[in-house]
Amino acid sequence: MKPLKKNATYDDLREVPDHFVAEMFDGALYVFTRPAIPHARVSSVLGAALTGPFDQGRNGPGGWLILDEPELHFGNDVLVPDIAAWRRARLPALPAGKYLTLAPDWVCEVLSPSTETIDRDVKMRIYAREGVAHAWLIDPSRQTLEVLTLDARKRWAEREVLEGRGLVRAVPFDAIELELGALWI
């Protein structure tokens, strides 16, 4: 995938119509179509499963703020993960602005054929640089959940790959079981 514009500014990003997802990496503007239905299903079901126990503390430990598609600004990089979460100890309240500059503690990217390379390579490199401690990569077509943690050298270590339809526990949300099969259509 090639950028729409190099040496882009935030104003260039803001001019992209709302029916697209726009992100900037190293000052280059990338524009993506909205995700397909299987992608949206994974993101919606996962966000719902995590919000009750972790964001709201219902039948779980609480202590997190979870957002769908937050806009994150890190220098010349503007990223929009599918889901991101911050421990409330680091982000006790959400700012009133349109974006956050504090790196999340966890991100989830739902992989699509058109964005997989950027999600795996470019975005994961930026998340590591910014110190995001945990990441999940979910592939709806392969029905897999890759669980990654950042090591002391700021490199991603694959903890496990979960697949299929069973009940699973995955860090940092391993206090509850997730029904993996509920993510797939």
LINZI-V326209 format. One line per field, one symbol per residue. ss: DSSP state (~ for helix, > for strand, _ for the rest). psi: psi as a letter, one per 30 degrees, with the letter a starting at -180 (. if undefined). burial: b if it has 16 or more other C-alpha atoms within 10 Angstrom, else e. A space follows every 50 residues. Layout:
ss=???
psi=???
burial=???
This chain:
ss=____>____~~~~~_____>>>>>>__>>>>>>___~~~~~~~~~~~~~~ ~~~~~________>>>>>__>>>>__>>>>__>>>>>____________> _____>>>>>>____~~~~~~~~~~~~~~~___>>>>>>____>>>>>>> _____>>>>>>>>___>>_________>>~~~~__
psi=klleklhlleeeeffkkfglkklkkhgkkkkklllleeeeeeeeeeeeee edeeefgjhafaglkkkkhkkkkjbgkjljleklkkkfeeiflklfaflk fkklfklkkkkleffeeeeedeeeeeeeefgkekkkkkjeefhljkjkkk afghkkkjelkklbgaklkkkghgflkkjefffk.
burial=eeeeeeebeeeebeeeeeeebbbbbebbbbbeeebeebbbbbbeebbebb bbbbbbeeebebbbbbbebbbbbbeebbbbbbbbbbbeeebeeeeeeeeb eebbbbbbbbbbeeebeebeeebbbbbbebbbbbbbbbbbeebbbbbbbb eeebbbeeeeebbeeeebebbbeeebebbbbebbe
